[in-house]
Amino acid sequence: MRKLLTLTLISLGALTAIGAFAQTNIAIVDEALVYQKCLLGQKKEAELKTAYNKKKTDLEARKKALDALRQQANDPKISQEKKDAIQSKFNQKVYEVQAMTKAAQDSMQDMARKSQADFQKKLAVVISQYAHAKGFSLVLEKMGCLYNADALDITQEIIAAMNQAYPGK
């Protein structure tokens, strides 16, 4: 009798779990496409590109100054003493440019990381609100899925929701 009761309870538990799983609404979102297509993602990408171009222009100008110093140091018309002074200044500027290059790389990586984190936070809120409003109990990132039916993909709806939540920000 006890075994029968245990089996019955296990069966009821399994049926309940199957019923709950059958009611699960699942959706898929391509986060990379959302970033690429929504206004907020485009703005963040433009900000990163602008910062990168500014740093690149500054470093290129400093490298041109280094080239000018190198040419001065190779001028046969100047004295060895002056060449040594120019070479010393050149070496100092090389170290400065190397340090600035490293700092620029670190700064860009940090800026990209913060930008991505901010975007991810905002995207998570929009996805959560959308999923709750539409009755989805599970939303997966498309990159992590081996296969998904096209009907599960809500990427375009999330792009629209992001554009509505962050129109020009």
Beta strands, then each sheet from edge to edge (+ up, - down):
strand 1: 26-29
strand 2: 138-141
sheet 1: 1+ 2+
end
